[in-house]
């Protein structure tokens, strides 16, 4: 039987990583959040106190790999995914994701891992750029207010940070949509799902139903 690739794209804090993980469990597949590589490189830059110029000079010499289920190896660092969700790392990841050299470097790594099949991969351009031949493509979205609420809960931040977090999310949406390299847009053949008023279980059920009907 042909091995299957499922992609889930969407903006920051739309829930795509959680949904992808749960869908992968439902399908018995591996899960890959492609943004983890940008975050891991950002973590490496911050830990090593590297300037962007020096980082770009050494980028192609870096050894980076996925250690399933939830770690990334960058040189001597084996990084737990749970360490990669601070706002500093998120903002750095958004900046370096706009750099074509960085995207080209990671593209080959991402395609190699996804190409092994039986995987649910999520990100911002997986179905459009990284793996456009995926068997099923989804684009998950939610209102900026709902995404800010989720981010507050995820980071354990007080409610008085809500407006600040929502503004950061909206600014990141704008950057991601307007960037010249791989802008944030749904694939033409993606199923678009708004999760604002749906639980994660309801979203997974919807996706799984689409997949099983289409096999």
C-alpha contacts under 8 A as a table, 3 or more apart, distances in Angstrom:
res1	aa1	res2	aa2	distance
3	X	116	X	7.76
3	X	117	X	4.92
3	X	118	X	5.19
4	X	117	X	5.26
4	X	118	X	4.67
4	X	119	X	6.72
4	X	134	X	7.58
4	X	135	X	6.23
5	X	114	X	7.12
5	X	115	X	7.76
5	X	117	X	5.44
5	X	118	X	5.68
5	X	119	X	5.31
5	X	120	X	6.17
5	X	121	X	7.64
5	X	134	X	5.05
5	X	135	X	5.45
5	X	136	X	6.86
6	X	119	X	6.34
6	X	120	X	4.71
6	X	121	X	6.24
6	X	134	X	5.78
6	X	135	X	5.92
6	X	136	X	4.87
6	X	137	X	5.92
6	X	138	X	7.97
7	X	120	X	5.73
7	X	121	X	4.84
7	X	122	X	5.56
7	X	126	X	6.14
7	X	127	X	5.67
7	X	131	X	7.93
7	X	134	X	6.55
7	X	136	X	6.38
7	X	137	X	4.83
7	X	138	X	6.13
8	X	16	X	6.48
8	X	20	X	6.81
8	X	120	X	7.48
8	X	121	X	6.24
8	X	122	X	4.51
8	X	123	X	6.54
8	X	126	X	7.14
8	X	127	X	7.11
8	X	137	X	5.97
8	X	138	X	4.65
8	X	139	X	5.59
8	X	140	X	6.79
9	X	16	X	6.85
9	X	122	X	5.49
9	X	123	X	4.91
9	X	124	X	4.76
9	X	125	X	6.18
9	X	126	X	6.34
9	X	127	X	6.82
9	X	137	X	7.93
9	X	138	X	6.27
9	X	139	X	4.74
9	X	140	X	6.12
9	X	186	X	7.21
10	X	14	X	6.30
10	X	16	X	6.54
10	X	123	X	6.64
10	X	124	X	5.42
10	X	139	X	5.35
10	X	140	X	4.88
10	X	141	X	5.66
10	X	184	X	7.40
10	X	186	X	7.76
11	X	14	X	5.72
11	X	124	X	6.55
11	X	140	X	7.64
11	X	141	X	6.47
11	X	173	X	6.43
11	X	184	X	7.28
12	X	15	X	7.95
12	X	147	X	7.62
12	X	169	X	6.68
12	X	172	X	7.57
12	X	173	X	7.19
13	X	16	X	7.44
13	X	147	X	5.11
13	X	148	X	7.34
13	X	150	X	6.91
13	X	151	X	6.32
13	X	169	X	7.96
14	X	140	X	6.39
14	X	141	X	5.27
14	X	142	X	5.59
14	X	147	X	5.84
14	X	195	X	7.47
15	X	18	X	5.49
15	X	19	X	6.04
15	X	140	X	7.56
15	X	147	X	7.99
15	X	200	X	7.90
16	X	19	X	5.03
16	X	20	X	5.74
16	X	122	X	6.44
16	X	123	X	7.58
16	X	140	X	6.34
17	X	20	X	5.08
17	X	21	X	6.10
17	X	33	X	6.23
17	X	122	X	6.30
17	X	123	X	7.89
18	X	21	X	5.15
18	X	22	X	6.25
18	X	200	X	7.85
19	X	22	X	5.16
19	X	23	X	5.98
19	X	200	X	6.29
19	X	203	X	7.32
19	X	204	X	6.29
20	X	23	X	5.06
20	X	24	X	5.97
20	X	31	X	6.74
20	X	33	X	7.99
20	X	120	X	6.02
20	X	121	X	6.86
20	X	122	X	6.41
21	X	24	X	5.13
21	X	25	X	6.31
21	X	31	X	5.67
21	X	120	X	7.52
22	X	25	X	5.07
22	X	26	X	6.23
22	X	204	X	6.97
23	X	26	X	4.94
23	X	27	X	6.16
23	X	120	X	7.34
23	X	204	X	5.78
23	X	207	X	7.76
23	X	208	X	7.15
24	X	27	X	5.09
24	X	28	X	5.76
24	X	29	X	4.73
24	X	30	X	5.97
24	X	31	X	5.72
24	X	119	X	6.83
24	X	120	X	5.58
25	X	28	X	4.96
25	X	29	X	6.23
25	X	30	X	7.72
26	X	29	X	7.82
26	X	208	X	7.90
28	X	118	X	8.00
29	X	118	X	5.07
29	X	119	X	4.97
29	X	120	X	6.68
30	X	68	X	7.86
30	X	69	X	7.42
30	X	118	X	6.49
30	X	119	X	4.67
30	X	120	X	6.37
31	X	69	X	7.22
31	X	119	X	5.61
31	X	120	X	4.97
31	X	121	X	5.94
32	X	114	X	7.88
32	X	119	X	7.11
32	X	120	X	6.25
32	X	121	X	4.63
32	X	122	X	6.43
33	X	36	X	5.62
33	X	121	X	5.61
33	X	122	X	4.82
33	X	123	X	6.03
34	X	37	X	6.07
34	X	38	X	7.80
34	X	110	X	6.78
34	X	121	X	6.65
34	X	122	X	5.92
34	X	123	X	5.28
34	X	126	X	7.64
35	X	38	X	5.34
35	X	39	X	6.30
35	X	122	X	7.70
35	X	123	X	5.59
35	X	124	X	7.77
36	X	39	X	4.95
36	X	40	X	5.88
36	X	72	X	7.60
36	X	81	X	7.25
36	X	84	X	7.51
37	X	40	X	4.93
37	X	41	X	6.13
37	X	72	X	7.30
37	X	106	X	7.35
38	X	41	X	5.18
38	X	42	X	6.13
38	X	93	X	5.14
38	X	94	X	7.96
38	X	96	X	7.27
38	X	97	X	6.70
39	X	42	X	4.92
39	X	43	X	6.09
39	X	84	X	5.91
39	X	85	X	7.87
39	X	89	X	6.05
39	X	90	X	6.68
39	X	92	X	7.69
39	X	93	X	5.25
40	X	43	X	4.94
40	X	44	X	6.18
40	X	72	X	6.76
40	X	74	X	7.10
40	X	79	X	7.19
40	X	84	X	6.79
41	X	44	X	4.94
41	X	45	X	6.15
41	X	74	X	7.27
41	X	93	X	7.76
42	X	45	X	5.02
42	X	46	X	6.17
42	X	89	X	5.82
42	X	92	X	5.87
42	X	93	X	5.74
42	X	96	X	7.96
43	X	46	X	5.20
43	X	47	X	6.03
43	X	84	X	7.02
43	X	89	X	6.35
44	X	47	X	5.16
44	X	48	X	5.95
44	X	74	X	7.20
44	X	77	X	7.82
45	X	48	X	5.24
45	X	49	X	5.64
45	X	50	X	5.02
45	X	51	X	7.52
45	X	55	X	7.05
46	X	49	X	4.85
46	X	50	X	6.59
47	X	50	X	7.98
50	X	54	X	6.37
50	X	55	X	5.98
51	X	54	X	5.34
51	X	55	X	6.04
52	X	55	X	4.97
52	X	56	X	6.13
53	X	56	X	5.33
53	X	57	X	6.39
54	X	57	X	4.99
54	X	58	X	6.45
55	X	58	X	5.41
55	X	59	X	5.76
56	X	59	X	4.99
56	X	60	X	7.95
56	X	101	X	7.71
56	X	102	X	7.66
57	X	60	X	7.68
58	X	61	X	5.51
58	X	62	X	6.78
59	X	62	X	5.53
59	X	102	X	7.52
59	X	105	X	7.85
60	X	105	X	6.76
62	X	74	X	6.95
62	X	75	X	6.32
63	X	73	X	7.60
63	X	74	X	5.72
63	X	75	X	5.21
64	X	72	X	7.18
64	X	73	X	5.37
64	X	74	X	4.52
64	X	75	X	6.50
65	X	72	X	5.91
65	X	73	X	5.26
65	X	74	X	6.88
65	X	109	X	7.59
66	X	70	X	7.91
66	X	71	X	6.28
66	X	72	X	4.72
66	X	73	X	6.32
67	X	70	X	6.52
67	X	71	X	4.92
67	X	72	X	5.47
67	X	73	X	6.78
68	X	71	X	6.15
70	X	80	X	6.23
70	X	81	X	5.56
71	X	78	X	6.39
71	X	79	X	5.31
71	X	80	X	4.67
71	X	81	X	5.62
72	X	77	X	7.99
72	X	78	X	5.65
72	X	79	X	5.20
72	X	80	X	6.82
72	X	81	X	7.36
73	X	76	X	7.15
73	X	77	X	5.63
73	X	78	X	4.35
73	X	79	X	6.19
74	X	77	X	5.23
74	X	78	X	6.48
74	X	79	X	7.75
75	X	78	X	7.97
79	X	83	X	7.04
80	X	83	X	5.63
80	X	84	X	7.40
81	X	84	X	5.40
81	X	85	X	7.72
82	X	85	X	6.55
83	X	86	X	7.38
84	X	89	X	6.46
84	X	90	X	7.76
85	X	89	X	6.51
85	X	90	X	6.36
86	X	89	X	5.38
86	X	90	X	6.18
86	X	155	X	7.63
87	X	90	X	4.88
87	X	91	X	6.03
88	X	91	X	5.32
88	X	92	X	6.18
89	X	92	X	5.07
89	X	93	X	5.95
90	X	93	X	5.10
90	X	94	X	6.22
91	X	94	X	5.12
91	X	95	X	6.38
92	X	95	X	5.14
92	X	96	X	6.30
93	X	96	X	5.34
93	X	97	X	5.92
94	X	97	X	5.20
94	X	98	X	6.91
94	X	172	X	7.44
94	X	176	X	7.62
95	X	98	X	5.67
95	X	99	X	7.45
96	X	99	X	5.29
96	X	102	X	6.71
97	X	100	X	7.62
97	X	102	X	6.66
97	X	103	X	6.25
98	X	102	X	7.95
98	X	103	X	7.54
98	X	179	X	6.48
98	X	180	X	7.59
98	X	181	X	6.19
99	X	102	X	5.46
99	X	103	X	6.40
99	X	181	X	7.63
100	X	103	X	5.05
100	X	104	X	5.99
100	X	181	X	6.60
101	X	104	X	5.19
101	X	105	X	6.16
102	X	105	X	5.15
102	X	106	X	6.31
103	X	106	X	5.26
103	X	107	X	5.83
104	X	107	X	5.09
104	X	108	X	7.02
105	X	108	X	6.33
105	X	109	X	7.36
106	X	109	X	5.16
106	X	110	X	6.11
107	X	110	X	5.17
107	X	111	X	6.08
107	X	130	X	6.30
108	X	111	X	5.23
108	X	112	X	6.11
109	X	112	X	5.29
109	X	113	X	6.43
110	X	113	X	5.36
110	X	114	X	6.08
110	X	130	X	7.04
111	X	114	X	5.11
111	X	115	X	5.65
111	X	130	X	6.25
111	X	131	X	6.57
112	X	115	X	5.17
112	X	116	X	6.84
113	X	116	X	5.72
113	X	117	X	7.94
114	X	117	X	5.79
114	X	119	X	6.50
114	X	121	X	7.17
114	X	131	X	7.66
116	X	119	X	7.86
121	X	126	X	7.13
122	X	126	X	6.43
123	X	126	X	5.69
124	X	183	X	8.00
124	X	184	X	5.70
124	X	185	X	7.81
125	X	128	X	5.13
125	X	129	X	5.44
125	X	130	X	6.35
125	X	182	X	6.40
125	X	183	X	7.36
125	X	184	X	6.35
125	X	185	X	7.42
126	X	129	X	5.64
126	X	130	X	4.53
126	X	131	X	5.48
126	X	132	X	7.04
127	X	130	X	6.42
127	X	131	X	5.43
127	X	132	X	4.77
127	X	133	X	7.61
127	X	134	X	6.72
127	X	137	X	5.96
127	X	138	X	7.86
127	X	186	X	7.73
127	X	187	X	5.87
127	X	190	X	7.72
128	X	131	X	6.72
128	X	132	X	5.10
128	X	182	X	7.98
128	X	185	X	7.87
128	X	186	X	7.22
128	X	187	X	5.14
129	X	132	X	5.86
129	X	182	X	6.81
131	X	134	X	5.86
134	X	137	X	6.52
136	X	190	X	7.41
136	X	211	X	7.00
137	X	187	X	7.44
137	X	189	X	7.01
137	X	190	X	4.63
137	X	191	X	6.28
138	X	186	X	7.96
138	X	190	X	4.86
138	X	191	X	4.64
138	X	192	X	5.85
138	X	193	X	7.26
138	X	207	X	7.96
139	X	186	X	5.79
139	X	187	X	7.75
139	X	190	X	6.11
139	X	191	X	6.03
139	X	192	X	4.67
139	X	193	X	6.16
140	X	192	X	6.04
140	X	193	X	5.01
140	X	194	X	5.96
140	X	195	X	6.82
141	X	192	X	7.64
141	X	193	X	6.32
141	X	194	X	4.87
141	X	195	X	6.05
141	X	196	X	7.46
142	X	146	X	6.48
142	X	147	X	6.46
142	X	194	X	5.34
142	X	195	X	5.26
142	X	196	X	4.54
143	X	146	X	5.29
143	X	147	X	6.25
143	X	196	X	6.03
144	X	147	X	5.02
144	X	148	X	6.03
144	X	166	X	6.10
144	X	169	X	6.78
144	X	170	X	6.56
145	X	148	X	5.10
145	X	149	X	6.25
145	X	166	X	6.14
146	X	149	X	5.03
146	X	150	X	6.26
146	X	196	X	6.23
147	X	150	X	5.05
147	X	151	X	6.14
147	X	166	X	7.50
147	X	169	X	7.80
148	X	151	X	5.04
148	X	152	X	6.19
148	X	162	X	6.37
148	X	165	X	5.67
148	X	166	X	4.88
148	X	169	X	7.06
149	X	152	X	5.22
149	X	153	X	6.46
149	X	162	X	6.92
150	X	153	X	5.17
150	X	154	X	6.09
151	X	154	X	4.90
151	X	155	X	6.06
151	X	165	X	7.62
152	X	155	X	5.35
152	X	156	X	5.68
152	X	157	X	4.96
152	X	158	X	7.04
152	X	159	X	7.24
152	X	161	X	7.66
152	X	162	X	7.01
152	X	165	X	7.62
153	X	156	X	4.99
153	X	157	X	6.61
154	X	157	X	7.96
157	X	161	X	6.80
158	X	161	X	5.85
158	X	162	X	7.73
159	X	162	X	5.42
160	X	163	X	7.31
161	X	164	X	5.32
161	X	165	X	6.14
162	X	165	X	5.25
162	X	166	X	6.09
163	X	166	X	5.11
163	X	167	X	6.10
164	X	167	X	5.20
164	X	168	X	6.27
165	X	168	X	5.05
165	X	169	X	6.16
166	X	169	X	5.07
166	X	170	X	6.17
167	X	170	X	5.11
167	X	171	X	6.09
168	X	171	X	5.11
168	X	172	X	6.08
169	X	172	X	5.06
169	X	173	X	6.11
170	X	173	X	4.98
170	X	174	X	6.30
171	X	174	X	5.12
171	X	175	X	6.31
172	X	175	X	5.02
172	X	176	X	6.03
173	X	176	X	5.15
173	X	177	X	6.03
174	X	177	X	5.23
174	X	178	X	6.03
175	X	178	X	5.36
175	X	179	X	5.87
176	X	179	X	5.55
176	X	183	X	5.66
176	X	184	X	5.43
177	X	183	X	4.85
177	X	184	X	4.62
177	X	185	X	6.87
178	X	183	X	6.08
178	X	184	X	7.80
179	X	182	X	7.02
179	X	183	X	5.32
180	X	183	X	6.36
186	X	190	X	6.27
186	X	192	X	7.58
187	X	190	X	5.08
193	X	203	X	7.74
194	X	197	X	7.68
194	X	198	X	7.78
195	X	198	X	4.89
195	X	199	X	7.11
195	X	200	X	7.67
195	X	203	X	6.79
198	X	202	X	5.98
198	X	203	X	6.50
199	X	202	X	5.19
199	X	203	X	6.42
200	X	203	X	5.10
200	X	204	X	6.19
201	X	204	X	5.16
201	X	205	X	6.11
202	X	205	X	5.06
202	X	206	X	6.23
203	X	206	X	5.10
203	X	207	X	6.31
204	X	207	X	5.15
204	X	208	X	5.98
205	X	208	X	5.15
205	X	209	X	6.02
206	X	209	X	5.21
206	X	210	X	6.36
207	X	210	X	5.14
207	X	211	X	6.24
208	X	211	X	5.06
208	X	212	X	6.10
209	X	212	X	5.28
209	X	213	X	6.09
210	X	213	X	5.27
210	X	214	X	6.15
211	X	214	X	5.11
211	X	215	X	6.25
212	X	215	X	5.42
